[in-house]
Amino acid sequence: MIVEARNLQQIYKNNRGIHEANFKIRKGRIVALAGGNGAGKSTLIRMLTKQEKPSGGELIWHHEEFVRYMPDDVDFPSTLTAEEVLGLLASLKKVGKDEQEDVLKRVGLFEVKKQKVSSYSKGMRQRLNLAQSLIGGDGLIIMDEPTNGLDPYWIAQLKEMMVEERNRGATVLFSTHMLAFAQNLADDVIILLEGRVLAEGELQKLLVDYRCNELEELWLQKIGL
């Protein structure tokens, strides 16, 4: 196990946030943080990436791993090229040129690496965001709504890359409201509604325990529909 949440809490003035969440993230797994808008997914990710401190409860890190992070949106400097952006971030992670070029090829940006980011489409910028999250180790990688802006082809490629990361020994946590995407990919799931964890654990076991065929069916059951 990498990290465990015990009665984790972060509540804002509008009563939104995270309310006494309990869950475990196990090493070498793909974990889906599933829920609709306002469920608390991004709040939870900000605490896991130490951008925010919990107002209550605790996160217990059993293994202090290097965390790679893919935010839901990044405003890259528009005057820089993709090669320059990745080079700056790679220098912070002490990543060499070969790995930088390899990851640009993986995300389909190698041939346009010398173009300024300002000329990129939304999907291309999201692929650059993906690239920077893939470099620099094999520990925990956290992705906040990684499918945003990607077309079906690159969503399929994203899935392959996430599986590759797990097979290399990494742990992958991603947030999504796309339940079919989560079901096709995740080993474990954390279901959130209005800041509360409704269910968490191994996906296939949860489906059996709650007599559901699909994650969407389980989600609807847990929210009372």
C-alpha angles and dihedrals in degrees: 000000000000105000138001129198119212117189088328113189139181113161125179129205092269089056091249122127129068123333118201096316121190122189145127130227112207125208119258096017136118106233124194118208097202130189146105130270112306093018092125099254096132092043090054091048092050089056093047090051090045094242088125132028119228116252089213142007121021147266110223113202110205092179120029099218131174106261120218113199134202109189120208090248134012127192099211116194103273094212093061129081122236088252091055094046093050091043092056093049092043091054089059090052093042091239119161130232095258093059091046092054092044093054092046087056091049092055095042097247102107095098092051098037093117094055118100116257089236088071093054125104119235090261092052091050089051090052089052087051088052091049094055090050093053097056127083114042146333104266128102118335119194120197122188109206092329094181093065110125095002123126121225093269094054093042087058090048090048090055091052092050092050091052090047090053091052091047089054089057101265126133114229123202117182134173122220145155089205100098096183089054090050094048093051092052115024129094091188134020138203112198116205132191123175091340097310128111107236096179138352137177141067108355099220092048091050091051090052094044093051094038094239130144097203139029090241090058090050092048092051091048093051094049090050103253 
